Structure formats: structure tokens, C-alpha cells
Amino acid sequence: MILIIRRPATPEQMLQMSEAFGDALIKLAVDVERGILAGGGELHADCEATLLEDNSQQQDIWGADWYPLDRQVGFESLINIRPRQGNPSLEVQDPALRLQIESIIRRLLEVS
């Protein structure tokens, strides 16, 4: 199930987003301009499409993964290949952008 998370996720939302991969990981698309994310499902592109339907702009959306057990963020996704935006690889290259993505993910998904 893909959910748009605008406020810190509830335990129920975390379970719903974990359906595809269990506790291993949650695939995400993060809108760095709006400070929200879509999570769940099997593909980053599905999360991206959910944000686009919610009026996010393509250039503001980046793919990432949340590893709940380790509380780690991964920055690799096919949707991140954007030579026009200076990111020619799967992994987000810009350290400032990575920090912004990670900050949004931790604020919305890191359960205390």
C-alpha cells in the first residue's frame, strides 16, 4: 500500500507501507520542496506517481529507501537518474540534497 505521509507516520501507517518488503525496507519517493513523502509498494516509480498525482513537481521528487530495523536511509533508485539535474546515477550525488532527503525521511518515519 502506498501512502502519502505529511506528518510523522503512525505505527499503523508504517505497517501498511511495510507490506511489500516486511521489516526489510520501505521504498519511498520524497518531495524535497513540499517536505512530504510517499512510501510503500514495490517500486519507487509507483511512489513517485502517487506524489505526482498529489501535485508534486517531477524535479522535486527523489527516490530513497528506509530500513526500519537499522534506521538507515538508502539513496539509490532508478528515478534518481537525472543528468539534466546533475545526477547521472542511481544514487543521489549531491551531499546537501542527500541531507535534505534524509532529514525529511527521519522526521516523518523514524519512530522513537
N, C-alpha and C positions, 0 to 999 in steps of 0.2 A: 504494500500500500504506500502510495506517495502522498506525503503531507507537506503543506507549506507551514513552516514554523516562523512565527513572528515574535513570539515571547518564549522564555525558557520552556523547553518541552516537558510535558508531564511524563511520569513513568509509563502510562498507557500509550502515549504517542511514541515513546521510544520502542516499546514492544511492537507496535504496528509497523514502524519503519524497519524493524529488525527481521520481519517475516522472511524476506528473500534470502538472507545470509546468516540468520541467527545472531549469536553474540559476536561473530567474527568481524563484521563490518557493516556500515550503513553507507550506501552510495549517496552522494549529495551533489547539488548544484547550488552555489552560493551567489547571491546578488550583492556585490560589494557596495553598490550605490544605495540600495534600499536597506541593507543590513539584515536581510532575511535569507532563508534557505528552503529548498525543497529536498526532502530525504525519503529514501525507501526505494523499492523497485529493484530491478536487475541491471539497469543501465543509467549512467549519468545523463545520457541524452533524454531519457524519459523525465528525469527530474528537471532538466533544462526546459523541456517542452511545457511542463507544468508552470514554471515561472514565467515563461513567455506568454502563456495564456492568462497569467495574472498581471500582465502589463510590464514585466521587466524588459529591459533592453538587452539584446544579444551581447553587446560588448561589455556589459557589466556582470555577466554570469560566468563563473568558473567552476570546474569540476573538482571534487575532492572526496575523500573517504574519511569516515570517523570509525576508529577502532575502539569500541566502548571498554573492552576489558583492559587495554593498555593505556586508554585515554590519549591516544595518539592521532594525529592528522596526517593523511597522505594527500599528496598534491598531483597525482597522475590521473589523467583522463583524456580520452580522445577529443572531448570537446575543448580541451585546452590548446590544441594545435591551432595557433593563430599568428601566422607570420606577419600579417598586417598590423597586429598589436604588439609586435616584438617578441612573440612567444612561439618559436618554431618547433617545440617539442611537446610531448605528452605532459611533462612536468612543468608546473608554474615556475618560471625562472626568476622573476623579479622578487627580491627579498622583501621589499615593502608590501607588495601585493600579497605575498605568502603570509606575512604577519597580519594583514587586514583580514584575509580569509580565515586564518586560524582564530583570530580574535572573535569573529562572528560565530564560528562553529562552537568555540568553548563557551561563549556567553549563552548560546541557545541550547546546547546539547550536554554540556558537562554537568552531570548530576552529582551533587555533593553527597 
